[in-house]
Amino acid sequence: MNHWNYILMAYGAFAALMLWDYAAPRMALGRAMRAIRLKQRKGGQA
């Protein structure tokens, strides 16, 4: 019985999760920094 499809899908899912774990915090940080800059431009305090 050949399990190559299962193995490739498992590695693909693992790679996708690792990529998400890398990208998600960076996107959240970018949103937070953008919100802080916008607040500063409007005259608010950071």
Secondary structure, DSSP 4 states (H G I P E B T S, - for coil): ---HHHHHHHHHHHHHHHHHHHHHHHHHHHHHHHHHHHHHHTT---
